[in-house]
């Protein structure tokens, strides 16, 4: 149990620091597969772990100035509300079809990010209150927060590609913004999950320490990688997660017939 928890934390921390997704996308399948945790409990426990991992992973991004605070405010506002909606929905609705749609979306996003040409990036000075970009970011935050609260993934798998592909942020800035908003999303969703009794607190205590250390180190490594490599790496991670989720969800649908 202890060794498995350590390995789960290392995998989640690596994903968080290198790709800015918070780590939940990796944690959920590991919690259900390696630690044999029920799906709903794994989603809630993953979201709780993401809080500390995201804080550790974002420190190197903050040190290097890869956070655009106007976007953090816009995404964060939408994400907090969306996480509450998603977490409450998780407790009441079957989500197999939603998972399938979201997985297909991730698969297509992964292909796009692997093959994309670097766009013209925007700077923080170009973003103004109630501008088209910040309003769009609010909508992205609401959508990503809802998916994060529902599926236990923190929302980063939607935040990062949306910021890069739709708002033309560079990869490091997108990952830095995503990590902060992911933490806000995770806090909001975890409050609801703790009250509902879905968070496995002992697992959080075993997995989080290794995830925090590795998340910070992976964040440092990301600052020294070429942004094109980071974009391709993120695309591969999202492509893998989307493809794996499509297959597992399709098996669930077939078995339910």
ABEGO torsion letter per residue (X at the ends): XAAAAAAAAAAAAAAAAAAGAGGAAAAAAAAAAAAGBBAAAAAAAAAAAAAAAAAAAAAAAAAAGABBAAAAAAAAAAAAAAAAAAAAAAAABBAAAAAAAAAAAAAAAAAAAAABBBBBBBBAAABBBGBAAAAAAAAAAAAAAAAAAAAGAGGAAAAAAAAAAAAGBBAAAAAAAAAAAAAAAAAAAAAAAAAAGABBAAAAAAAAAAAAAAAAAAAAAAAABBAAAAAAAAAAAAAAAAAAAAAAAAAAAAAAX
